[in-house]
Amino acid sequence: MYKILAVDDEKLICSVLKQFLANSGFEVLTGSCGQEALNIIEKHDPDLLIMDKKMPGMDGLAVLEIIRKNGNMIPVILLTGSYSIQESMSGMNKANPVVLVKPVDLNILLRKVKSLLGDN
């Protein structure tokens, strides 16, 4: 069973993601901030990370930069409320995150998750 980490400072979003993905057959861990994401990644080694781009403190791009610098190539889906993510993604091409705009269609998210995990 694949293990997914969902990180968002909005508890409702984490709850919805956890329930939806668990019902789709995944083990789901959740976190509410960037530092918590790093701690969970180190401790539980998830197969995929779904993370909000904008969070208080350490945002999703900072987390992504840290995990890539540490050599972790976990697939990442960044969620954003902004259509203008391109400006903030400069220099992140090597990190290769998938970017989805909120509100996220859960069926599209599930297809991306399965695609990234090679579970078509």
C-alpha positions in Angstrom: 0.0 0.0 0.0 1.4 3.4 -1.0 1.9 6.0 1.8 0.9 9.6 1.0 1.7 12.6 3.1 -0.8 15.5 2.8 0.3 18.8 4.3 -1.9 21.9 4.5 -2.4 24.5 7.2 -6.1 24.3 6.6 -7.3 21.3 8.7 -10.4 20.8 6.5 -8.3 20.3 3.4 -6.1 17.7 5.2 -9.2 16.0 6.4 -10.8 15.8 3.0 -7.6 14.6 1.3 -7.1 12.0 4.0 -10.6 10.6 3.8 -10.7 10.7 -0.1 -7.3 9.1 -0.5 -7.8 6.5 2.2 -11.1 5.5 0.5 -9.1 5.1 -2.7 -6.8 2.6 -1.1 -3.8 4.7 0.2 -2.3 5.1 3.6 -2.4 8.8 4.4 -0.4 10.8 6.9 -1.2 14.5 7.5 0.7 17.5 8.6 -0.1 21.2 9.1 3.2 23.0 8.3 6.5 22.8 6.5 8.6 21.7 9.5 6.1 19.0 10.3 6.3 17.8 6.7 10.1 17.5 7.0 9.8 15.6 10.3 7.2 13.1 8.9 9.2 12.6 5.7 12.3 11.7 7.7 10.4 9.4 10.1 7.9 7.7 7.7 9.4 7.9 4.2 6.2 8.5 2.3 5.9 7.5 -1.4 4.3 10.8 -2.4 3.8 14.3 -1.0 0.8 16.5 -1.5 1.5 20.0 -0.1 0.0 23.5 0.0 2.4 26.0 -1.6 1.5 28.8 0.8 1.7 28.0 4.5 2.8 30.1 7.5 6.4 29.8 8.4 8.1 27.4 5.9 6.0 27.3 2.7 5.7 24.4 0.3 8.5 25.6 -2.0 10.9 25.8 0.9 10.1 22.3 1.9 10.5 21.1 -1.7 13.9 22.8 -1.9 15.1 21.2 1.3 14.0 17.7 0.4 15.6 18.0 -3.0 18.9 19.3 -1.6 18.8 16.2 0.7 18.6 14.0 -2.4 15.0 12.9 -1.8 13.2 12.7 -5.2 9.7 11.8 -3.7 7.0 12.8 -6.2 5.4 16.1 -5.1 2.0 17.7 -5.9 1.9 21.4 -4.9 -1.6 22.9 -4.3 -1.9 26.6 -4.9 -4.7 29.1 -4.7 -3.0 31.2 -7.4 -3.0 30.8 -11.1 0.3 32.8 -11.3 2.5 30.0 -9.8 5.0 30.4 -12.7 6.7 33.4 -11.1 7.3 31.6 -7.8 8.4 28.4 -9.5 11.5 30.0 -11.1 14.5 27.8 -10.4 12.4 24.9 -9.3 12.5 23.0 -12.7 14.8 20.4 -11.3 12.3 19.7 -8.4 9.6 18.7 -10.9 6.5 19.2 -8.8 3.1 18.8 -10.3 1.0 22.0 -9.6 -2.7 21.9 -9.1 -4.9 25.0 -8.5 -7.4 25.0 -5.6 -10.1 24.1 -5.4 -8.8 20.8 -6.6 -11.0 18.4 -8.4 -10.4 15.2 -6.4 -10.7 13.0 -9.4 -8.0 14.9 -11.2 -5.9 14.7 -8.1 -6.4 10.9 -7.9 -5.3 10.5 -11.5 -2.2 12.5 -10.9 -1.4 10.5 -7.7 -1.8 7.2 -9.5 0.3 8.5 -12.5 3.1 9.7 -10.2 3.1 6.4 -8.3 3.0 4.4 -11.5 -0.3 2.9 -10.5 -2.4 3.6 -13.5 
